[in-house]
Amino acid sequence: METRKRGRGVGADREGGRGNRNKYQKNENNFDRRRGGRVGLEENTLAILDTSSSASFHHLLDDRLAFLDAVRSASLVPENDNPPTKKMFAAVFQILKDESSLDLIIASYQLLFELNKRYPWVYLPKMEKSESSTPSKVHRELIVAEEAWSPFGCIERDEATDTSGGSINPLAFHSLMQDIAKGATEERRNKIEIKSLQNMLLFQYLVNVLEGDLFPRIHAFKESLNWILLRECILNKILGSRKLSYKDLIKDCMSLIGDLSCDKTKITRDQRGKITSLAELQKDCHGPLELALPEVEKNTCLALKKLLQMIMELDSSRNIADMTGLITRADGARIPAAEIILNELSYSSDLLFSFFLLVDEPEWKLKTIVQYFQKYIPKSSIRTRRSNGSSADATFDGILKCFSNENSAKGIIKKMRPDVTQLLLAHGFQAFLSLSSKHSVEDASDSKQDVRGSSIMEICENVVSAFACFRKEDKQFTFSPFCREALFTAASVLSTGARS
C-alpha cells in the first residue's frame, strides 16, 4: 500500500503541504524504482488478453480468467505489493462491463472490490498516538493518489464513455440505473437475462467507488472546513453535471428501490412454468443466474440506499460550508435530496413501505418520518417571527402530542390513510428507541434534535395514546403485525416502569 501513498495533499497550507511531501518522499522514490517492474507486470498480464479474434469462446473465457488470476496473484497475494496499473485496472473493469460470461462477471466484480480495499486512492493518514489524544486540534492532510485509475475517468467530458477502458460519466451512470429499472419490471423478470445481473453488479461497484472517494473527504472537511475537498469529489461532480437531471436521478433511485424491494415470493419459478426444485434449478442453463439474482437485487437495494445517504451527507456538508460563506456561484444550487425523497414518499404508499423496510439507520429514519408527518399536521394560523424558525412538532414527541387532540388525530389519519399512519408511528417508535439506547446520543447533533426533551416513558405513553386513536375512529380496526409489536413494546416498558 506504500506506493498508493504517492499522492498530493489537498487543502493544506503551503508549509503543511511541504511537510507532508517530505514525509512521503521515501514512498515517491520507492515508486520510481518500482515503476519499471510495474510496466513489465502490465505487459505480461495484458499479453494474456491478446488472443486471436478467431479463437473459440472457451479459449477467450480461459484467457480472461487467467488474466484475472494473474492480476490477483500480482496485487493481492500477501507477499506481493504491486498495485495494478491504470491499463490493468481498466481491463478488469472492461470485463465486468462488457463480458457476457457469468464466471467472468462475478470474478472481475470481486477482484475490483478487493483491489479498491487494498489500494484506496483517497484516504487520511492514521493519527499518531500523541495526535489521537487531542483529535479536535489535528488537521490531517487528505492524500489523493495521482497515479490511481478511476472508472469515472471521463466525468467531465460530454461523451457517455471514453476510449480508455469504457469509463463512465454522469449520463452513463444515470443510464445504468435506468437499464436496471427496465430489467426489474415484472415483464422482464419472466425472461432471464444475464445483462440485468451484470448491470446491478456494475452499479454496486460504482457506488463503492463513490463511497471510497467521498467519506475520507467528509472526515477531512469536518477537521479543516475546507470545502475544496468536497467540491473535487466525484459525487459532487456527477450531481453538478449540466448534462444530468439531478432531480430525475434521485427520483429514479427511489423508484428503483420500490421495484427491487417488491415481494419476490410472487415471482417464483413455478409461475414461470419452468423449474420447481433445486435439483432441476442446478441442471438448468440459467440455474446459477437464478440462484444469484435475489442476493444481487438485495445488494443493489443497499447500494441505492447508500447512494442516497452519500448525497444527503454531501448536502449536509454543503450546508455547513454555505453557512460559513464557503459556497460560491460556481458551486451552483440544487434542491436538497431529503426534500425530493420526501416528495416521492408522499406520492406512493407502496414505495413508502419498501423504503422504511430498507432504511435501518435510526437517525435518518426518524428524521424522515418527522418531516413526513409535518406535511400533514395542521399549521397554526398565527405565526410569529420567533415561532417561524422552530416548530414544537419538529420532534417525534411533538408529532405524538398532535394525536392527543381528537380532531387533529382524525385529520392526520384521514389525510395520510390509516395504514400509512400506523406504519410511520411504529417505525418512528422503533427508531426513537434505537437512538435512546445509545449512550452518546447527546453527542450526535442529528439524533439529539429528534429525541431532545423526551423520556422513554413519555414517548411510550404517547405511542399507546396515538394508536388508541385508530380504534376510536373504527372499532374493528386491525393493526399490522409490526404495529402490534410496537404497541406491545410500549406497553411492556410502561408496565415495567410502573412496577419499579
Helices and strands as residue ranges (DSSP letters): G 2-5, E 7-10, H 14-23, H 25-47, H 57-75, H 86-98, H 102-118, E 122-123, H 129-132, G 135-137, E 142-145, H 170-183, H 186-189, H 194-224, H 228-231, H 234-239, H 246-260, G 264-266, H 269-272, H 278-283, H 287-323, G 329-331, H 337-347, H 349-358, H 362-374, H 385-389, H 396-402, H 406-416, H 418-436, G 441-443, H 445-451, H 456-473, H 481-499
